[in-house]
Amino acid sequence: MLNANLKALEKDQLVHREEYPQTPPKVEYSLTERGKPLIQILDVMCDWGEEYQL
């Protein structure tokens, strides 16, 4: 499920996936310029969750 969500975010160009050819395999994800505005939205959602203890 996590993998499918990450692939969808990558397809929508919200995250960038970087693979490193090593053992064990390593993959890093980062927000793209298009995805960075989501930080503000997620921060507000986290604040709301903390306020209502969710």
N, C-alpha and C positions, 0 to 999 in steps of 0.2 A: 504494500500500500504506500509506504514512504517513497519507494522507488518510482511508482506511478505518478505520485504527486510532484516529485522533483522533475520527472520528465515533462510533465505538463507545464511546470513553471519555466523550464528551459525552452520548450516549444513556444511559449508566449513571450519569450525573450525577457523574462523577469530575473532569471538567474543564469549564471555562466558556470559551466562544468569544466573543470580542469583535471585531466587524468595524468598520473605520473607512472611511467613504466618501471616499476620496482616490485620487489617481493618483500613483504606482502603488498598487494595492490593498494594504491592510495588515490583517492579522489577528493577534490575540494570544490565547494560551491561558493559563489560570491554573487552579490546583487549586481545587476547591470545598471547602467544609468537610468534605464526605463523602470527598474525595480526599486531604486533608491527612494523615491517618494513614498513608497509603502511603509518606510520606517516610521514616519509620523503617524500613520493610521494604526499600525501595530502597537506603537507606544500608547496611544489613546485607549486601544482595546485592552492592553495590559493593565493600565490604570483603572479602567472600569472593572476588570476582573478582580483586582486587588481590593477595590472599594466594596464590592459585593461578595468577596471571599469565594470566588469561583476558581 
